[in-house]
Structure formats: structure tokens, C-alpha cells
Amino acid sequence: MVGTDIMLLPSVGLFTGFSLIAMTLSSSVQAAETAMVQEILDGNQLYIDSQQAKVNQKATEPQQVSTGDSRGQLLFNSGASGRLNRFSRMQLGSSCYHLTQGQILVSGKQDGCTRSARLSVRGTNYVLQVSDDGATEVSVLEGEVEYRSVEPQAQADQSPRMDQAQDQQPLSDEPVIIRSGESLRVTPDGMISALRKLTAGDYSSIFAGPLFEGFQTEIPALPSLQSYVRSQFPSVRIPSIPTIVPSSTPRIPGGGFFRF
């Protein structure tokens, strides 16, 4: 009788294959963009997917964060922070947030997208604004932003699929570098209309405006911003976070102290 050889697949190899798949899936989950609500000002009209949000609540890709007649500060998982002005709307993606309406101040390394552009940042303080007609303005308060135009989406909002801006083909292979103290304006169809220098008056208006006024939580790259403004515009009043003075040890009548 002729013997029959049977080849057995090594169980170790099979186990390794499943492990690699599991690790890949785990990495995909970990890569999801998140933003935690740090502060809400002017009422409670800050929403995550149209549901009223609270401080310390977290939004995860592809959820939307929006404001009504309120302002708020978010902490991205990148370590950067973002302050949303009133009547603003953004959506979280795997590699950038997508601002579809309103205004956001970003402090730290956090890339952004609009319907017609992608912003790559390098440890920066910048303001991104998208008007109702889709026009965009990027003002770099300190640092550097690489602006790359892409083919505008057919619709600016209505729950866009995230990362559309990075999936689309750029209109030009050459990005525009926006440096400290510069502001770039772009038309709704993605055409650059102006690149100008920010003035001391621009900085004063921004610092006294809704992206700074009243906030108690410090932005990560504030020291870099303060240093730049002091060197370029010494007359501009630089914002700072109010210091909370701890209360003294409570006293009891007669000049003594409570003992705990």
C-alpha cells in the first residue's frame, strides 16, 4: 500500500496572519481624529452631531461640531486646540478637520481642510475663516501654513464625506506658503485673490475679538505667539489667561485657623 503524505499548515503562521489583521484594524481605529470640548462660552449652543454638547465630551470622526450663538474651545488628539467662533461648523476626519462654515483659531500642529483647499501646518497659530459663499481667508498669526488648492466640491456642506479635499486633485502642484504675519484670501472657486501683510491693527482686533475674549483655557502655542508679537508689534496688547489666585486658609473668629 502506497503511503500518502499530508502537509499540515503551521498553526503559528495562521495565528500570525490573524494577528497582523487585528493590528491593522486596531491602528485604523487609533488613527481616528477626535476633539474634546474644553470650554463653552456665551450659553450652551455648542453641538456634536446636532446634540447639545458638554465640557469634556468628545467628538470622533466623522462627527460634526457646530456652534449657534456660542463659542467653544476644542482639544484635538494631536495636542493642538481649536476655538470655534459663533455660527461655525466643522467635521472631523482621519487627517484633518473640515471647516464648512464660520471661523476657527487653531493653535498647534493640526492640519485643516475646506471645500477647496488643504492646509498643512508646522506648529502654528492661525485663523481659518469660511464665508457663506465659500470664500476662504487664512491668517497666520505665528508660524507657517502650506496652502494647497484643490478642485472645489459641488456642495460646501450637507454632511460632506470627510477627506474629500485630500482625495481631490490639486489645481496646482505648487503650494502657497503663508508665513507669520500674512493673510491669504481665496475666492469660492479656489482662486487666490490676495496675499497681504497683517498690521498691528489686525492683531489688536483679533486679540480683542471673539476668538480670544473671555476664554479661560490657554492655547498650546500661546508662548510662541506672544514672543512673535512682542518682537514685531511691541505696542499691541498681548492676550493672557487670567490667573486664579488661591483662597487663603479660612480663619475662625479670634484670629485662629481651622484645623483639618
N, C-alpha and C positions, 0 to 999 in steps of 0.2 A: 504494500500500500504506500502510495506516494504521500509524503508529508506536505502539509500546507503551512506556509509561513504567513503569519498575521502580523501586520505592522500596527502598533499602537501609538496614537498621537500622545506626545508627552503632556501630562496634565499641567506641568509648570508653564509651558508655552501658552496653553489655553488661558490659564489664570492671568498670565502677564498681559495677554491681549485685552481681557476684560478690565484689568487694572488701568491700562492706558486709556481705554474708552471712558472709564469713570473719572480719571484725572482730567481728561479733556472737557467733559461735561462740567466738572467742578470748576475748572478755570473759566469757562464761559459764564457760569453763574457769578463768580467772584468779580468778573470784569464789568458787571452791570454798573451803570452810573447811578449814584444816589445823592440826595440832597436833604439835609436835616434842617428843620426850621429852628433857627436860633432866637429870633426876635420878631415880634409883630407890633407895629405902631399904628396909631390912628384907628382904633377899632379892631374888629375881628374878621375883616373881609380878605383873608388870605386862604386860598383853596388848593387842595390837591385833588385833581380829577373832579372838580365842581363840588367837593365836600369840604366843609369848613375845617381848616387845619388848626393844630395847636402847637405850642412851643415844644420842641424835642420830637415832634412827629417827623417821620422820614418818608420821602418820596423816592420811588425806584423806577428806573427805565422800564417802560416808556411813558410813565405818568406825566401829567401836565401840572405845573404850578402856576397859579394866576392870582392877581390881586384885583379887588374892586377899589373902593375909596380908602385903602390901607396900604402900608408899606411893610416890607419884611426883609430879614436877613437870613440867608441860607448858608449852610456849610457843606460843600461838595466833598465827596470821598477822596478827591485829590488833595485836600487840605486847603484849597482856596475857598474864599467866601464870595457870595453874590448878594447885592442889595437890590431888590426889586422896587421900582417906583410904583405909584398908583396906576391902576388900569394897565397892567403889563401881563404878558402871558409867555411862558416858555415850556418846552418839553425836554425831558431828559433822554439822552441817547447813550450808546456804548462808548463813544469817544468825544462827544461834545454835547453841550446843551443847545437847543434850537430856540432862539428868540423870535417869536412871530409878531409880537406887538409890545410897544412900550419901551422901557428903559431899564438897564441893569448896570450897576457898578460891580466890576469883578476885581478882586484883589488876590493875587497869587497865580499859580500856573494852572489855568483852566481854559481849554480851547472852547470856542463858540461857533455857532453856525446861524445863518439867516437863510431866507429863501433864495438868495443869490450869491452867497459868499461863505467862505470858511475862514476863521481866524485862528492862527497858531500863535501862542503867546510864549514868552520867556520870562516868567516871574515878574508879572506886570500889574500895574493899576490902570485900568481903562474903563471907559464908559461906552456902552453899545446902545444905540437907540434905533428903533424901527418905527417909522410913522405909519399912519393908517393906509397910505397909498403904497407902502412897501419901500420907500426911500430909507437909506441907512446912513448913520453917522457913527464913526468910531473915533473917540477922543482918547489918546494915550496920555494919561496924567504923569506916568513914570514908567520906564521900561521900553519894551519893543513888541510890536504886533506885526505878524506877517498876514497880509490880507490877500486872499486869492478869490477872484470872481469865478462863479460857476453859472451854468445856464439856469435862469430863474425858473422856479416851479410854476406850474399853471395856476395854482391857488396858494395863497400865502398861509392859510390856516386850515380850519376844518380837520383837526386831528391828523396832521401830516405824518407819514411814515418816517421814523427817525433815521438820521444819517443820509437823507436824500441828497443833502448838499455835498457830502463826501463821495456819494456814488456817481454824481453827475460829472460830466467832463468840464474842465476849466475852460473859460473863454480865452485865457492867455496863459502861456507857460511861465511867464514872468510875474511873480507875486509883487505886491506893493508893500514895502517896509515902512511902517508908521512908527516913528521914534518918539521919545519923550518930548512932550510939549507940542505935538502935532495932532491935527484933526482931519479925517478923510470923510468926504461926503460922496455918496453914491446914489445914482438915480434908481427908480424902481426896476428898470430893466438891466441893472448891473453895470452901468457906465459911470466911470469916475468923473465927477463934476468939479471937485475942488480938493486941494490939499493945502492946508494953511497952518500957520503957527498959532498956538494958543497964547493969549495975552494974560497979564496979571488979572485983568477984569474977568476973564473966563474962569480962572481958578477961583477967584473970590466968589463968583456966582455959584459955581459947583459946590464949594465948601459950605456956603450958606443955604444951599438948596436941599431938596427932599432926600437926596442920596447920602447926606451926612447929618442933617439937623435932627436932633433927638435920639439918635442911636446910642445905646449903651455898650454894645458889644464891639470890641476892637476888630478891625480888619487885619489879616495876617501880614500884609506888606506895607502897613502904615509907616513904620520907621523909614523905609526906602523912599516913600512918597514925601515924608516930612523933610528928609535930607535934600532931595532934589529941589523942592520948592524953596527951601531956605537959601540954596545956592543960586537959584535963578530969579526968584521973586521975593526978595527979603521983606518987602512991605506987605505981602499977603499974609493974612492971619491963618495959621495952620490949625486944622481941627484936631481935637484931642478927646479922649474918652474921660468923662468925669470920674474923679477919684472918690470912692466911697470911704469915708472916714469911719473907722470902727468906733462904736459907742464905748464910753468909759465904764469901768466897773461900777455897778449900781451901788448907791450909798443908802444907809439907813439913817433915820433921824438920830442926831447926836454926833454925826461925823464919822461913824464906823462904816464897815463894809459888810456886805452879805458874804457869808461863808458857804461854800458848796462842798 
